[in-house]
Amino acid sequence: MRVGLYPGSFDPITNGHVDIIKRSLAVVDKLIVGIGISATKTPLFSLEQRMAMIDSEMGPIAKAVGAELSVISFEGLLVDVAQQNGASLIIRGLRTAADFEYEAQMTSMNRAMAPGIETVFLAASADVGFISSTLIRQIHAMGGDISPFVPKCVLDNI
């Protein structure tokens, strides 16, 4: 069974995340969406809300393509989480060249710590490549309309 781990804050889950998750489900048998917990960030949504939104939005899609989806939270090193959950792939979405530079460095460090775990980059689709959770939170905080950028489950929880 090919197991992939797609980590992020998912605060909130965006249409960009949905794009990467859908495409990841085509290359793995089981996808673990790992919500990283950061003590320095104040999230828009609680961990429980984020887990429920991802599961409700992506669970039926995973089932429809015959893949398994699991949503977990984690702290600590990503490679440790991958090993603890049997993931041989870390999946990362790329929006820009700047994302690639940062992710390439992280990939090299992860490979040095856990040579058996590969990182796979998926370029964001053009129609969602500009979306980030940070921008969504900023737009929402200023009273803007985020509906074009997030799945309905996010709007239902605001």
Buried (B, 14 or more C-beta within 10 A) or exposed (E): EEBBBBBBBBBBBBBBBBBBBBBBBEBBEBBBBBBBEEEEEEBBBEEEBBBBBBBBBBBEBBEEEEBBBBBBBBEEEBBEBBBEBEBBBBBBBBBEEEBBEEBBEEBEEBBEEBEEBBBBBBBBBEEBBEBBBEBBBEBBEEEEEBEEBBBEBBEEBE
